[in-house]
Amino acid sequence: MTTQEQKPISFLVRMKFAEEDRAEIQAMLGPLAEASRQEPGCLTYIPHWVQGESATLVIYEQYRDGEALEAHRASKHFEQHAARGLYQKMREREVEDLIPVV
């Protein structure tokens, strides 16, 4: 597949936390989202709380390609706020890979 034919990599990450950790999770999300959005290969990085499930977080992420996703996962802000932050607090995690329709 040539670079012109490559489609962005898109996925949803769904995480569940303890209700009492919500404020701490919220505090981690700001710096993580802001830094992630500044990455050259990051097209979209949007965290959402799920309405009616106050301790469930969904992050919609989209990257230019696999190299951009790898760069995101190797970044200092990912290590600090996701690997050593969110991941330490989460009770469940699920990733849904998305396929572009058009």
N, C-alpha and C positions, 0 to 999 in steps of 0.2 A: 504494500500500500504506500503510495507516495504521500508526501507531506500535505499536498492539496486535497487528497482523499480522506485524510484523517478527520474524524469527528471528535469533539471534546469528550472527555471522560466526565460523566455525571453520576452522582449517587446521593442517597440519603443516609445519614447516620442517626439512628434512634437510640437514645440513652435514657435510662430511668435512674433516678436518684432518690435518696431519702428526702422527705418533705423538709426536714430541718436543715438540709444542706442547700436549699434553693438560693439563698442570698449569696453564699460562698460561690456557687456555680455561676451565678449571674456576674459576680465580680471577675471571674476567670474569663468569661466569654468576651467581655469588651476588648481587652488587649489581644486575645487570640484572634478574634474576627478582624480587628483593625490591621494587625500585622499580616494576617493571611491575605487580606484584600490588596495589600501592597506588593505581593509576590508577582513578578512579571507573568507567570503562567497561570495564575488564578483568575478565572473568569467570573466566578460567583462563589460567595461564602456567606450564607445567611442562616444564623441560628434562630430557631422558633421554639417558644414554649407551646405545648399542645393544649388547646382550649379544652377545659374539662378534666385534664390530667396534669395538674399543676407541678408535678415533679418529673414530667416527661419532656425531654428536649429532642428536637429534630433539627439537624443541620443539613441544609441543601448545599452541596459543593459541586463545582464544575471547574475542570482544569483543561488547559489547552491540549495536553497530551500526557502520556505516562511519565515522561521526564519531568514535567511540571509537578505532577502528583508526588513523585519521588522527592523532588526538591522541597515540597511542602512538608512531607513527613520527616525530612532530615533537618528542618529548620530549628533554630533555637527556641522560637516562640511555640512551636508544636511540642517540643520536648518539655518546656517549662509549664505551659498551660494545659496541654492535652495529656501527654504521657505521664507527667508528674503531678497533674492537677485533676482534670476531669476523670481520667481513667482510674484514679485512686479512689474516687468517690462514687463512681457509677455502680449500680447493682445489676444492670442488664445493658447489653449493647447488641444492636443488630444493624447490619449494613445492607441496603438495597441498591444494587447496581441498576442504572437506568440506561436504556437504549434510545437514542434520538429517533424520532419518527420521521422528521423531515430535516 
